[in-house]
Amino acid sequence: MNIIVSIFEEFNNLGATVMMPIIFTAIGLLVGMKFWQAFKSGILYGIGFSGLWLVLDFFMGSLGEAANSISANLGLNLDVVDAGWMLGSTMAFSSTLLPLAIVGILVVNFVLIMVGFLKTLNIDIWNYWIIITGGVLVYRFTGNYWIGFAAIIISSVVVAKMADIFAEKAWEGEYVPEGITLPHLDTLAMAPVYFLVNKIIDQIPVVKDWDVSTEKIADKLGVVGEPSIMGLILGALLGACAGFNVSDILHLAMVCAATMVLMPKVCSILMEGLGPIAEATQELAERKLKGREIRIGMDAAIGVGNPNVLILGIIIIPIMLVLAVALPGNRMLPFADLSSMTLYILWAVIASKGNMFRALVAGTVGAAIYLLCGTYVAGIYTQTAISVAPDMIPEGSMLVSSISAGNPIYTILIFICRLLGLAV
């Protein structure tokens, strides 16, 4: 097990931008691609993924500053602080569950593909921490190592199955290439909620026919409706809400406008690398596995190149801050993870088929659930954080959680353990 931990730590230290080209080249060779074809696909993916995170970091850093300023201006005073997803990843990487969990997830995933229950091969190893953190919380709550491990395996199967179920919806809108799925637990866990909201809207006369998309806005407003100009306008408005000076407002406006233009371009490079490997994988499955389909599970970040996703990611920040004050039962102050809202509302846009009115309604409901679930797990989350990474708890905070930890899977796991009387 120590060897597994050491290998995983080395992988983690190298980072996805280095390791994924190597992994994709190896996968390409395994599924029958010629070396230079596989190598080119791997390198293109690595270039696209590097570009994706360069743009996202640029974008999220600026959004984070604006969100924090808006929060300060509103004078929010809530006793659970959103300490960010990094705290959750530290819990996973520090846990004794880590080595067995990595092996267990991979083995169970492969076996269930072979028997036909799953189609998604989850190679997004860097984000296994999201699945493992849920098990770490269960382990802490119950005091039972094996219950924690069982929670990890169950969660990994659930998220892979959900990735299969919703895959075609992502393909229809061309958010990811066919053959690619997004088994990213803290974003995908909200997908059923977003689809349910759209089903409810379908039952409301008149409202069900409201259709707003960036394409229709562009048709009516001309150049003003183009994603780059909309990004410029929304960035300026967000900066004004944050109380920025003119220079900082203009800077944020340009960051948002640049992101609208750059993100689709770097994503197209990434997709150019992914496409041939996804096709070769499926061809191999059809030849060797009696036509069984195999899909490649990837990081949800590869789906955020759509302008609708980026626009909603900006709009949802002030909405979530207002919800934090107005929502009965919420005690969590959204903070560190606010800049990542583009990821958390991805499935709201996919479920709404690019209809921004519906996506906004679904995203607002999702934001409320992230807050309430983040509040629900705060107690056990704080206990775990104190024992694992006390230096990562913001000074003066009594309780910590995160928007990432507000995914419904963690809440369901803890609720079931509490219902069964498994608390230590």
N, C-alpha and C positions, 0 to 999 in steps of 0.2 A: 504493500500500500504506500510506503514511503517513496518508492520509485515512481509510482503514479503521480503522487503529489509533486515530486520534483519535476517530472516531465511537464505537468500542467503549469507549474510555476514558470518554467522556461518558456512555454508557449505564451503564457500571459505576459511575460516580460518583453517578448519580441513584438507582441501586439498583432492584431488582425491584419493590419496593412502589410506586414511581412509574411505572416504564416499563411494567410488565405491564398495568395498566389501559388505557394508551394503545395498546399492542400488541393487546390483546384487543378493544378498541373497533374498531380498524382491521380485524382479522380478521373481526369480526362484520359490518362493512359489506361486506367483500370477499365474504363467503359469502351475502349477500343479506338480512341483518337490517335492520330499520329503525333509523335513527340512535339513537333513544332506547332501543330494546331493546338495541342493541349497547353503548351507553354505560352503561346500568344494569348489564349483565352484567360489563363491564369494571370498574366501580366496586365492585360486590359482590365480585368476585375480589380487587381490591386491598385492600378492607377485611378480607376473610377471610385473605388472605396476611399482611397486617400483624399481625392478631391472632394468627395461627399462630406467627409468629416472636417476637412479644412473649412468648407463653406458653412457647415452646421455649427462648428465651434465659433466661427466669426459671427454668425447670426445669433446663436444662443447667448453668447457673451454679452452682446448689446441688448438683447431682450431682457436678460437677467438684471442688468443695471436699471432698466426702465421699470421692470416689475417691482424691484426692491424699493425704488423711489415712490412708486404709486402706493405700495403697502405702507411706507412711512408716512406719506401724506394723508392716508386714510386713518392713521392712528390706530391700526388694528392691535388689539390686545387679547390674544388667545393663548392658552397655556400649553398647546401641543405645537412644537415647531417642526416644520418640514426641513429635515436635515439633509435631504437629497439621496439619490440612489447610491452614491458612493459608500454610504454607511451600510446599506444592505449588502453590497458586494463584499465589503470587508467582513461582515458576519459570515458570509458563505465561505470565503477563502480562508478564514481562521478556524473553521469548524472541523471537528474530527469526522464529521459526516462526509466531507468533501471527496476523499479518494473513492470510497465505496459508492457514493452517489454518482460520480462520473462514470464509473464502470457500469453501474446498474442502469443508468439512463441509456447508455449506448447499447448494452446487450439487450435490454427489453425492447428498445426501439427497433433494433435489427430483427429480433425474433418475431415481433408483431407485424413487421413488413413481410417477412417470409410466410407467415400464416395468412396474410391477406387482410388483417384487421386495420393496418395503417398503410398509408402511401408515402407519408412524409419522412424522409431521412434527415433528422435534425443535426446538421453539422455546424450549427451556430454555437460552438462550444464555449465561446467567450461569454455568452449570455445564459449559460446553464446556471450561473450564480442566482438568477432571478427565481428559478425553480428550487434551487437548493436552499435559499433563504427562507422560503415557506416552511421547509422541513426543519430548519434550524429553530424557527419560532415554535413549531409544534414540539420539538425535542425539549426546548426550554419550558414550555407550558406543561408538558406531561411528565418530564423527567425520564422519559423512556426513549432510548436511542433508536430502537427498531420501529417504534411508531413514527418517529421523525423520518427515518429512512423510507417507510411505507408511504408517508405523505409526499415525499420527493418523487417516488416512482409513479404514484397515482397522478400527481400533477403533470409529470412529463408526458404521460400517456394522454391525459385530457387535452393538453395544449397541442400535441401533435395531431390528435383527432380533430380538434377545432380548426387547425390549420388546413386539414384536408377538406373539412366541410365548407369553409369559407373561401377556399382557393379560387374557385371559378369567378367569384365576385370581384376579386382583385385583378384577375386576368381580363375580365370584361372591360374594366376601366383603364387597362394597360398601366396599372400601378407597378406591376412586376411582370416579367415574361412568363408565358405559359410553361409549366413545369417547375416553377419556383413558388414556395409557400413561406409564410411568415409566422413561425411558432415562437413568437416573442411574448412571453407570458404576461408581462404587466401592461402590454398594449392590446393583445389579442383577447385577453380575458373580458374586456369591455365590449367586444364585438356583438355578442348576443343582445346586450342592452341597446346598442345603436340600431340593430336590425328590428328589435321590438318597437322602438320609438317610431321607426318608419312604417311599421305595420299599423300602429295606432293612428298615425297621420293619414294613412290610406282610408281610414274609416270616417274621417271628418269631412263633410261636404264643403265645397269651395276651397278650403285650405289644402286639400289633397292635390289640387290642381296648380297651386302656386309653385312656380319653377324659376329659380334664380341660379345662374351659373356665371362664371367669369366670361364664358364665351358669349352668352346673351347680353351681359353687361357691356362687353366690348362692341357688340353689334349696335347697341343703342347709343353708347357714349363715344364711340370711335376711339381715338387715341387715349382718351382719359380712362377708358375701361380696360386698357391693356395691362397685363399683370405687373409689368415694371412700374407703370404710373400708379397703379393701385397700391403697390408695395410702398412707393414713395409717399403717397398720401396717408396710408395707414401708419407708416413709421413716424411721420410727422405728428399725427394725432396722438399716437402713443407717447411720443416724447413730450408733447404739450401736457398730456395727463400726468406725466411723471414730474412736471414742473421744471423741465430742463431749460437751459438758456438757449438762445437762438442757434448758437454753434453746435451744441449737442443735439438739438432737434434735427438740424440738417444732416448731422452725421448719422443718426439713427435712421432717418429717411433714406439716405443713400445705401446704408447697409441692407435695409429691407428691399429696396429696389434691385440692388445687385444680387441678392439672394434669389429673387424671382427669376432673374435671367440666367444666373450661373448654375443653380441647382438642376434644372432640367438637362443642361449640357453635360455636367459631370455624371448624372444618372444614365444618360444615353451611352457614355463610355462604359460604365459598369455593366449595363444591360448587354452591350456588345460582347463582353467577356462571358457573361452568364449564359446567353442564348445557346451557343454551340454545345456547351457541356450538358445543359438541360436536355437538349435534343438527343445527344449521343447516349445519355443515361436512359432515356425512354426507349430508344431503339434497342439497346442492350436488353432492357427488361422485356420487351416484346419478343426478342429472339430466345432468350435464355430462361425466362420466368413465366412462360405460358401466357404472354400478353399482359402480365401484371404491371401496373403503373407504379413508378417510383418518382417521387418529387423531392426536390432539394430544399430543405428548410433553412432560411437565412434571417439575418437581422432585419427588424422592421424599418430601420433607417433607410434601406434601399427603396422604400415606397414613398418617401416624402418629397420627391421631385415634382409632384403635381402642384401647380399654382394654387388650386383650391385648398390643398392641405396647408400650404405655407400661409395663405391669407387667414384661414380659420385659426391657425396656430397663434397668430398675432391678436386677432379679435378676442379669443377666449381668455387671454390673460386678465384684462380688467374685469371681465365677467366673473371669473373664478374668485378674484379678490372681493368683489361685492358679495358673491355667494358665501364666502367665508364668514362674513359678518351677519348676513341675513338668514342663513340656513339653520333651522332649529336642530339642535343636537350636534352641530359641528363645533369642534374645539381646536381644529388644526389650522395654523397659519401657513398658507402656501408660500414657499420661499425658494429654497434651493432648486427644486424641480420645476419651477414655473417656466424656466427657459426651455424645457424639454416638452412643453405642451404640444408642439407640432407632432411628436411621436404619439402622444396619448390620444389625440383626436383623429389620427390617421383613419381608423376604421369607421369613424362617424362620417367621413367624406365618402369612403368606399360604399358603406351601407346606403348612403343617400344618392348614389350614382352621380355625384358632382353637383347635386341640387343644394346650393349654399344655404337656402332657408332651412331645409330639413337638416342639413349638417349642423347648422348653428343650434337648432333645437336639440338634436341628439347630443351634440358636444356639451351643451349646457347641462343636460341630464347626467351625462357621463362625469362631468366635472363635480357635480353634487355627490355622486356616488363615490368618486375618488376621495373626496373630503370626509364623508361619513365613514367609509371603510378605513381610511387612514386614522381617523379618531378611534375607531373600534379596536384596532390592533396596537394602539399607542402604548398601553401598559406593558404588554409582553415585549414589544419592540424596544422600549426603553430599558427594561431589565436586561435584555440580551445585549444591547449596545453598551450598557455600563460594564458588563462582564467581559466584553470583547474589545471595544474601542472607545473607552471613556474620553479620550482626547479629541474624538470627532464630534462630541456632543457640544453644541453651541453654548457658550458661557451664559449662565443664568437660566438655562432651560430646565424646567421640571420634567417635561415629557417630550419625547421626540418620535417622529414618524416620518413619512414622506408620501408624495403623490404616487410614486412607484409602489410603495407598500399598501397604498389604498386600492390596489387591484382586488376584485372580488374573491379571487382564489384564496388569498391569505385569510380573509374574513371567514369564508366558508369552512376552511380547515380548522381554525380556532373555534368557531361556533360549534362544529360537530364534536370536537374534543370536549368542549364545555358541556354540551348536551349529554354526552356519554359519561360525564363525571370523571374525566381523565386528568383533570388538573392535579398537579403535584401537591 
